[in-house]
Amino acid sequence: MKKINHTINHIIFKYMVRMISKYGIMSLLVTAPLINYAQEKKVLSLDEAIQLGLANSKTLQLSKAKVEEAVSVYHQTLDKALPSAKASAIYNHAEIPNNTLQLGGGNPIRLPSSADAYLGTLSVNELIFAGNKLKYAKESTDLLKKIAELDVDNNKEEVTLSIINSYLNLYKLAASKKVVQQNLDALDKQYQQTKRFFDQGLVTKNDVLRLQLQKSNIALTGLDIDKNLHIVNYNLAILLGLPEATEIETTDLNLNPNQATSFATFIDSAMNNRVELKQLDYRSQIADKNILSLKADKLPTLGAGFGAYYVNPSGSFIPSQNQFITPVTLGLTLSWNIGNLWTSKNKVAEATIQKRETDISKSILLDQVKLEINRNFQNYQQALDKIEVLNTAIEQAQENDDIVQSKYNNNIASVTDRIDADTQLYQAKINLEIAKADAELAYYNLLKSSGQKLTR
C-alpha cells in the first residue's frame, strides 16, 4: 500500500512539474481550487468566533449540567431541615378456627371465628439540635455549588483560549497565503521583464530558468500552506459548531501594543481573580466545616415528635361510637452517643490534616501562578519587540528590494541578487503577520494566567 501511495504521489508531482513548465505557475493556481468541493464562506472576527464557539461548546454544556447537579444536591440538603412525616394505614383480618379457650373449671371463653381490625398512624418528627451539623452541611454544599460554578468559568476560559489559538493559527496561514500570492504576482512581473531582457540578449537562459524555479518553489510553499489551511479551518469549524464544509475567513487583528500594564498589576489580578485560587479557598472553608461537624458529634441531640393513632378493632370500616380509639402523643427525645467523646478525636485530627494539605496546595499554586504570569508577560513583551524589529526589517527589505530592482533594470545586479532581495522582503512580511498573531496569543495567555476575562 505504501508503495502504491508513493507511486501515486510521484505521478502527481510529475504532473505538477509538467504543468508548471508548460503553462506557468499561475495556471496551476487557477486550476487547483477546482478539485475542492463547494464551500460556504463565513467571515468572522476574533470576538465573533469566541461568541459563536462559547454558544455551541459541548464542554460548557457539560459544566453547566454539573452546576445544576450541585444546585440539586444543595436543595436536598436544605430539605433535611424540614420535619419528617409518615402516615400509614393497616387492615388486618384474622380467622380463628379454634375459638374456644378453657381455663380451669370455669366457663370457657368463646372468641369469634373471625375478626377484622383497622390501624392508622401519623407521625411528625423534627430535629431541634444536633450540634449545628445540619448548618455545617448546608454551608458545605453551598460552597461545593460555588466551586462547580467556578468550574464553568474556568472551562469557559479554557474553551475561549482554544478558540483564540485555532483562530490565530488560521490567521497565520491565511496571511502567509496572501503574502505568497503577492510574491508570485511580483515574480510573474519580474519573469516577464527577464524574458524581455533575454530577447534583447541582456540576460542568459539560465537567468530565466532561475526565476521559473523560484516561482515553482514558492508555488509549492503555497500548496503546503493550503493543506494546513484546510486542516486548521476544518478543526475551527468543528470547534465553533459550524458545518464542516464552512470556509472561515479571518479579519485583521486589532493589536494594541499599549494595552498591557505592569507585571505587578497582573500578579495582583491573579491573587484576586484566579479561579483555582478561589476554589482552594472554598475547599479550605469546607474543611473547616467538616472539622466543626466532626466536633459536633460529641454533643447530644434533641428532637421533637408528634404521633397520632387510630385503632379500630370493631371490624367495621366506619365503626359506631366508642368502638375505636385515637391516642395522640407529643414528646421530646434527648440522646447522646457518649462513645463519640473518644472516637471522634482521630477523625478530627484527620480532617485537620486535610485542611492543612489544602492550604499547602494553595501556597504551591500561588508560586506556579507567579511563574506562569512571569513567563507569559515576558513572552508578550518579546512578541511586541519582535513586531517592532520586523517593521524595521520590512522597511529595510523594501528599500533594498527597490535598489536591487533599479540595479537589475540597469543590468547592474544579477537575477540571483534580484531573487534574494525579493525573498527577504516577502519572508519579512510573512514573519510580521506570524509575529502579530503570536503577540495576540501571548496577550490572551497573559490575561488568562492573571485571572482576567479573555475579552478586549
QUIMO-V430129 format. One record per helix or strand. SS is the DSSP state (h for helix, s for strand). FROM is the first residue (numbers start at 0). LEN is the number of residues. If there is no record, write none. Layout:
BEGIN
SS:FROM:LEN / SS:FROM:LEN
END
This chain:
BEGIN
h:1:22 / h:24:11 / s:40:4 / h:45:11 / h:57:22 / s:83:12 / s:99:2 / s:108:2 / s:113:16 / h:132:67 / h:204:36 / s:246:4 / h:262:11 / h:274:22 / s:300:12 / s:324:1 / s:327:8 / h:339:4 / h:344:65 / h:414:35
END
